[in-house]
Amino acid sequence: MTRPLYTVEHRTVDYVSGPLLVAEHAERVAYDELVDIVTPGGDLRRGQVLEIEGDRMVVQVLGGTRGLDVTSTAVLARARTAQLPVGRDLIGRVLDGMGRPADGGPPVLPAALRDLNGHPVNPVARAYPAEFIETGISAIDGLHTLVRGQKLPVFSGYGLPGLELATRIAQTARVPGAEDGFVVVFAAIGVTDREAAFVRTRFAEGAALERSVVFVNRADEPAAERLVCPRAALTAAEYLAFELDLHVLVVLVDMTNYCEALREAAAAREEVPGRRGYPGYMYSDLASLFERAGRIHGRGGTVTQLPVLSMPDDDVTHPIPDITGYITEGQIVLSRELDRRGIAPPIDVLPSLSRLMNVGIGAGRTREDHRGVADQLSTFLGRGQELRRLIAIVGEQALSDDDRRILAFVEDFERRFVGQREQRRSIEETLDLAWELLAPFPATELRRIKPELVERHHRPAPQGSA
């Protein structure tokens, strides 16, 4: 076997624990440095230095520690950090979690090598997120709009179609007026064989893969590789956005699997656990990923993030969604009740939120009636949810005609507006449908919309048709 040149070879492995290896007498080795592990059989596995304490180094073995021992295993220092080959050649490829080809194609022809951890961006150089990204899903585009440079997570639950929604958005999203400069980087983290096959099939449909870079990390691969997968995806996205001036949407599924791998690595290092056993630095670790989204002054491209996570027990106060909510700019929440009723995608509109929606909508971006229509729909939905709770107490007989009209609106909204299934809608179609749903209400009740816009768009339903 021909080996590359190394600065020093360490044959002082002390012990192996989980995905970690500890070696003594560390010399000329730096934090975060890339190393190679020579197995007893002579094979090479990639590793990364996580910690240096005195003359000891803790190495995360990215290929797994199975088969390693303390007598014949060696660590070969490379004197460089973990890097990813990047270039326009990435587009249209399926890669594993380490960035290696997994589609049977040739090796990626690199234009450059980039550090997997990225490079800090001066806050002064950051531009405020703006401009609309059309996902084709009415519950997002109409009520919780995604804008370029934003990080908007999807809060799913085990058994809910979070992965299906993520692949659908990757297929249907576009930037109005800049379709040719739009690319999706999709990272499937810790997925099962069935889910991996689903991802491949969805991207093979139509021309989705032609404008995408897909990373697939399987659940049976070493947990350490789950820590690398999102960083590899974001490194590719940053190159495409800030060096090739493309608009990049990064979809990360499932960040809960990433956090579980983080907890496993922390336990192997015998660190003091934080909430529910997760390491205390999970906030800063997730922030190091999510904050790689944004826009930079003087650069034509943007990086937008749509991370998907599964909430254990549907608990929004669980550390993973709780921390994610602090770092990101809103959330899209999936509803188990809507999913049981067959409404797809089962997006729960009221607890969902996009904090940057206002900067991406309005005249010249979506439509001048967008903000008012979204507010009016949310107002009626809130009243409808209150009425549903009231019915459970006093019965439906106590409702007035106005109350019944609100309830009919909510049913129609969930069935037609939210439950669009595989249909793709433009923002114009979404707003036109919203006006159809508002037609049973007299103009005097549409108080959240400017009167001139009501006069222009409102088409009252014929008497008795509500």
PEJOTA-V53559 format. One record per residue. N is the residue number from 1. SS is DSSP state (a for helix, b for strand, c for the rest). Layout:
N_SS, N_SS
//
This chain:
1_c, 2_c, 3_c, 4_c, 5_c, 6_c, 7_c, 8_c, 9_b, 10_b, 11_c, 12_c, 13_b, 14_b, 15_b, 16_b, 17_b, 18_c, 19_c, 20_b, 21_b, 22_b, 23_b, 24_c, 25_c, 26_c, 27_c, 28_c, 29_c, 30_c, 31_c, 32_c, 33_b, 34_b, 35_b, 36_b, 37_b, 38_b, 39_c, 40_c, 41_c, 42_c, 43_c, 44_b, 45_b, 46_b, 47_b, 48_b, 49_b, 50_b, 51_b, 52_b, 53_b, 54_c, 55_c, 56_b, 57_b, 58_b, 59_b, 60_b, 61_b, 62_c, 63_c, 64_c, 65_c, 66_c, 67_c, 68_c, 69_c, 70_c, 71_c, 72_c, 73_c, 74_b, 75_b, 76_b, 77_b, 78_b, 79_b, 80_b, 81_b, 82_c, 83_b, 84_b, 85_b, 86_b, 87_c, 88_a, 89_a, 90_a, 91_c, 92_c, 93_c, 94_b, 95_b, 96_b, 97_c, 98_c, 99_c, 100_c, 101_b, 102_c, 103_c, 104_c, 105_c, 106_c, 107_c, 108_c, 109_c, 110_c, 111_c, 112_b, 113_b, 114_b, 115_b, 116_c, 117_c, 118_c, 119_c, 120_c, 121_c, 122_c, 123_a, 124_a, 125_a, 126_b, 127_b, 128_c, 129_c, 130_b, 131_b, 132_b, 133_b, 134_b, 135_c, 136_c, 137_c, 138_a, 139_a, 140_a, 141_a, 142_c, 143_c, 144_c, 145_c, 146_b, 147_b, 148_b, 149_c, 150_c, 151_b, 152_c, 153_b, 154_b, 155_b, 156_b, 157_b, 158_c, 159_c, 160_c, 161_c, 162_a, 163_a, 164_a, 165_a, 166_a, 167_a, 168_a, 169_a, 170_a, 171_a, 172_a, 173_c, 174_b, 175_c, 176_c, 177_c, 178_c, 179_a, 180_a, 181_a, 182_b, 183_b, 184_b, 185_b, 186_b, 187_b, 188_b, 189_b, 190_b, 191_b, 192_c, 193_a, 194_a, 195_a, 196_a, 197_a, 198_a, 199_a, 200_a, 201_a, 202_a, 203_a, 204_a, 205_c, 206_c, 207_c, 208_a, 209_a, 210_a, 211_a, 212_b, 213_b, 214_b, 215_b, 216_b, 217_b, 218_b, 219_c, 220_c, 221_c, 222_c, 223_a, 224_a, 225_a, 226_a, 227_a, 228_a, 229_a, 230_a, 231_a, 232_a, 233_a, 234_a, 235_a, 236_a, 237_a, 238_a, 239_a, 240_a, 241_a, 242_a, 243_c, 244_c, 245_c, 246_c, 247_b, 248_b, 249_b, 250_b, 251_b, 252_b, 253_b, 254_c, 255_a, 256_a, 257_a, 258_a, 259_a, 260_a, 261_a, 262_a, 263_a, 264_a, 265_a, 266_a, 267_a, 268_a, 269_c, 270_c, 271_c, 272_c, 273_b, 274_c, 275_a, 276_a, 277_a, 278_c, 279_b, 280_c, 281_c, 282_a, 283_a, 284_a, 285_a, 286_a, 287_a, 288_a, 289_a, 290_a, 291_c, 292_c, 293_c, 294_b, 295_b, 296_b, 297_c, 298_c, 299_c, 300_c, 301_c, 302_b, 303_b, 304_b, 305_b, 306_b, 307_b, 308_b, 309_b, 310_b, 311_b, 312_a, 313_a, 314_a, 315_c, 316_c, 317_c, 318_c, 319_a, 320_a, 321_a, 322_a, 323_a, 324_a, 325_a, 326_a, 327_a, 328_c, 329_c, 330_b, 331_b, 332_b, 333_b, 334_b, 335_c, 336_a, 337_a, 338_a, 339_a, 340_a, 341_c, 342_c, 343_c, 344_c, 345_c, 346_c, 347_b, 348_b, 349_b, 350_b, 351_b, 352_b, 353_b, 354_b, 355_c, 356_c, 357_a, 358_a, 359_a, 360_a, 361_c, 362_c, 363_c, 364_c, 365_c, 366_c, 367_c, 368_c, 369_c, 370_a, 371_a, 372_a, 373_a, 374_a, 375_a, 376_a, 377_a, 378_a, 379_a, 380_a, 381_a, 382_a, 383_a, 384_a, 385_a, 386_a, 387_a, 388_a, 389_a, 390_a, 391_a, 392_a, 393_a, 394_a, 395_c, 396_a, 397_a, 398_a, 399_c, 400_c, 401_a, 402_a, 403_a, 404_a, 405_a, 406_a, 407_a, 408_a, 409_a, 410_a, 411_a, 412_a, 413_a, 414_a, 415_a, 416_a, 417_a, 418_a, 419_c, 420_c, 421_c, 422_c, 423_c, 424_c, 425_c, 426_c, 427_a, 428_a, 429_a, 430_a, 431_a, 432_a, 433_a, 434_a, 435_a, 436_a, 437_a, 438_a, 439_c, 440_c, 441_c, 442_c, 443_a, 444_a, 445_a, 446_c, 447_c, 448_c, 449_c, 450_c, 451_a, 452_a, 453_a, 454_a, 455_a, 456_a, 457_a, 458_c, 459_c, 460_c, 461_c, 462_c, 463_c, 464_c, 465_c, 466_c
//
